[in-house]
Amino acid sequence: MSPPPPVLVSELSVFQRIRRVPGVVAGLVRDGVYESWGFGSVAAGASRVPDALTVFEVGSITKVFTATLLAWLAEQGALSLDEPIRPLLEPHVKLKDWQGREVTLLHLATHTSTLPRASRRMMALALRNPSNPYAEYQLEDLHADLAEFEPGPELGRAFEYSTLGFGLLGHLLTQIAAEPFEQLLSRRVCQPLDLSDTVITLNDEQRARLAQGYFFGRPASLWDMPVLAGAGALRSTAADMLRVLECSLGLESTELDASLRATQEPRVRASDTLGIGLAWHRTPLDPGGPDAVWHRGETAGMRGFVGFVRERGLGLVLLANASAGVDELGLELLERV
């Protein structure tokens, strides 16, 4: 293994010191080669350095996997991206439209459904159990939120990031496929991409490789998302995330090639500097230059970033075991490595 690029060492050293991050794993795909390096420790005061097989919560990076599953099901003809979601819901759930315009699967996947980031019900339950904020949110809560929801006039037009919306999307995909979300995602996305450590339920061996997360210096517990799993429930490793980047860059062909490309296509312009695909964010690194395609993830005690520039064959993974955002650092490093 070659030494890490000096810019990676210097930037991560500053990041760890200033943001009080015990450990980081960085992975890089460049010139058809992928490598990873660990910095710090898997837990405060521990001697073990995190590595490519250390398990982290990846939070909202899960949305990329949910979007890939959506694209695959569309490719198979099991659904249409423009399909309204109302007929896909349980029969007793009533969902309003906006002047005849329906919320669709595409709206959920591009954060244009006008659903809020989190509902009042979600926030109330989170306040009751702040260490595990989504654990008590049940299917009947989702149904009640949908019954109260009224789409706005910006339906399909305005970007509003929604954890609730992507959690709903994951639930709808289980309805369409008649299969539990974790099993469906494993069989249709993780196994075809050869991702052995990208799971929701950790086995004993994976749990032994788990990093300890920290929320502003205090140990944080793992999150459970029984109903909103499609929005952020996955745990994974830098090795698996590098594999996702390798396949997303088209460096190795899999049966999901078309689905991966479909998730990357720009679908919505959120701002002058942000485009949205199916889950993926797109940001130009330089004016007029190619886009970085990326997503971040966060839980109480862990943060993650995955991003790539297809035209340059370049990809970057950052996984950290503390509540310190890495997305800005990730985009900066994609420019400089």
N, C-alpha and C positions, 0 to 999 in steps of 0.2 A: 504494500500500500504506500502510495506517495504521501508526502507531508501535506497538510492542508494549505490552501492558498494563504499568503500572509494577511490579505485583507480580511479573510474569514477569522483568523486568529485574533487580530487586533480588534475588530468590531465586536466579536462575541465576548472577548475579555472585558471590554467596556460595558457591554450590555449586562453581563453577569454581575459585575461589581456595582453598577449604579442601580440596577433593578432587583438586586438581591435574589439572583437565580442560582440555585445550587448546581443544576446540571443542564446541559444542552447537547443534543445530537444534531449535527449538520450533515446533510447528504447532498452530493452534487452529481449531476449527469452532464458530461461534457465530452465532446468528440467521441461519442459512442461508448464512453467508459463511465461507470458510476462507482463512486467511493463514498465513504462516510467516516466521520471523526467524532469522538466523544470528548466533552469538556466538563470538568467539575465532577459531581458525584450524583448518584441516583437518589440520595437523600442527604439532608444536612448532617454533616459530621461523619458520613459514611466514606469508606475508602474506595468503594467500587465505582469506577468511571462508567457512565452510560455508554452504550454502543448501539450498533444497528439493530440488535435484537431486544433492546430494552423496550418494554411496553409502556405506551403513553395513552391517555385519553386524547382523541383528536377532535372532539367537539363537532363544530359545524363543518369540518371537512367531510363529515358524513354526508352532507347534502350533495356532494359531487357523486357519491356512490348511489344515492337515491335517484339522482338525475340520470345516471348511466343505466340504471334499471328501467326507468321510464322510457329512455330512448330505445333500449333493447325491446321492451314490450311493444313499442310503436313499430319498430322494424319487423316484429313478428306478426303484426296485424291484430294484436290483442287489444289495442286501443289507438286512438288518434290524439295527437297533442292538442288539437282544437276542440276536443270533446268536452262538453259541459260536465261539471262534476255532480250536479244534482241527481241524475239518475244512478250514479255510482254509489251514492250514500245509502245507508240503511233506510228502508221504506218510511219509517216514522219520522225521519229527520227532514225538516222543512228548511229550505234555503232560499232566501230572497234573491231576486235579480235586480239589475239597475235599468229601469225603463226598457225591459225586454232583453237586455244583454246579460248573458250568463257568465259566471265564473267558470273558467276552463282549467284543464290540467296544465296547459302552457302558462296561464296566469300564475298558478302556484309555483311552477318551476322557474319563473323569471321574476318572482316577487312583485308582480303587478296585479295581484288579486284585490288590493286595498285592505286585506286583512292586516291587523296590527302586528307588530313584532311579538307581542304577548298580550293576551286578554287580561281583563281585570281579574277574572277567576284564576288564571295562571299566576298572576302576581300575588294574589291573596294567599294561595297555597304555598308559594315560594317564601313569603314572609313567615308563614307558620313553620316551615322546615327549611331554613336558609342553607343548611349544609347539603341538602339534597333536594333542590327546588322543584324538580319535575316529577319526583317519585309518587306524589299523592294525586297527580292529575290523571283522572280515569276517563274511560270512553264516554261515560255519561256527561262528564264535564265538557269534552269536545263537542258532543251533540248539543249541549245547552249553549255553548259559545256560538255554534253555527246558527242555532235558532234565533239568537239575538243579533247576529251580524247582518248589516245592511251594506252591500257594496256601494262604493262612491262613484261619482262621475268620472274619476280618473281610472276606472277599471280598464286594464289592458294597456294603459298609457304611462302611468307614473310608477316609478320604482319606490317601493317601501319594503325594506328587508323584513321578512316575517318568519320567525321560528315556528309560530303557530301554523302558517301556511305550508311549510315544508313537512312539519309533523303530520298535517292532514294529508299531504301528498303521499307520504309513506303508508299511511293507513289505507288510502284509496287503492294503492297498488296491491296491498294484501287482499282487498276485496275483489279486485279484478282477477288476481291469480289464485285466489282461494288457498293461500298458503301464509303461514306466519312470516313476519317481516325478516327476522334474522335468518330463518331457513331459506327464504326466497332470495335474499341478497347474497347469501353464501353460495347457493347453487347457481345463480344466474350471473353473478358479477365476480365474487371473490375467487371461486374455484377456476373459472375460465382465465382469470388473470394470474393464477398461481399465487394467491395471497394467503399464506397459511396462518398468519397472526392477526388478520383484520376481522375482528369478532365483536360481538356485544357481550357474550357470556365467556368469561375467562376460565380456562381449566387450571388445575393446580400448577402445572408447569409454567404456564403463561403468567399466572399470578406471582410466581417466584421471581419473574423478570420485570415486574411492574415497578416503575419509578414512583417515589412518594411525591405527591404534589403539595404545593404551599400557596396559601392565600395570604398575601402580605406578611410572610414570615411564619404563619401558623400552619401546621399540617392540615391538609384538606382531604375530605373523603371523596370517593368516586361518586359520580352522578348515576342515577337510574332514570330511564325515560321510557316507561312501559308503553305509553300511548304515542308519544311524539318521537319514537326511535329514529325515524327517517330524517329528523332535524339535527341529531347530534349524539347518538348513543355509541358510536364505534370506538373501540380501542385498537391500536395498531403499533407498528414499529417503523423506524426509518427505512429498514430493508424493504418492507412492503410498500411504503410510500414511494421509494425510488423505483420500484417495479411499476407502480401506477404511472409515474412520470415517463419511464422508458416506453410504456405502451402508448401513453397519450402523445408522445413525440413521434410515434410511428417508427421507433427504432426496432421494434419486434412486433410481428404480426400475431394477432389473436382473433378469435371469433367475435370479439367485441370491437373490432376496428371501426366499423361504421357507427356504432353507438357512441364510442368515445369522440369521434369527430363531430357527431351531431350535438353533443353537449357543449362543444367548444364554439360553435357558430354564434356570432353576435346576433342577438335577437332584439335587445332593447337598449336604447341610449339613456343611461341614468343621469349623466352629466357630460360636460365637455371632455372629461378625462376618465370616465368610467362607462364601460359597456357591460352588458350582462348576456351570458349565454344561458344554457340550462344549468343553473347553479353557479357555474364559473363566472368570475369577474375578469374583465379585460381592461388593462391600463397600458397606454403607450409609454415605453421607457424614455423615448426621445420624441420630440415633435416630428411627425411624419414617419417615424420609425415603426417597427413591428410591435405588436401588443405583447405584454406579459399576461399570460392567462393564469389566474391564481385564485386561491381561497385560503381563508384563515379558519382556525378553530380555537375555541376557548371553553374551558370548564372552570370550576372554582379554583383548581390548583394546577392547571396545565394549559399551555398555549402551543399552537402549531401553525405552520405555514407550508403550503405546497404551491409552487409556481414554475412556469416554464415559458420559454420563448421558442416556438416551433421553428421559426425561420433560422434560428441560431443553433438548434439542437441542444439547448441548454435548459437544465432543470435544477431546482433547489428545494430541499426539505429542511425545515427547522422544527425541532420538537423540544420544548422546555418544560421543566417541572416547577413552574411558579406562575403566579398571576401577573405576567408582564407581556404585553402585546408584542408580537414579532412580525406583524404584517408589513409595517413600514420598513423595518430592518430587512425583511426578506426582499422587498421590491428594490431597495437600495443595493443589496448584495447581488441581485440578478443583473444589475447594471455594471457592477464592478469586478465580479469574479472572472 
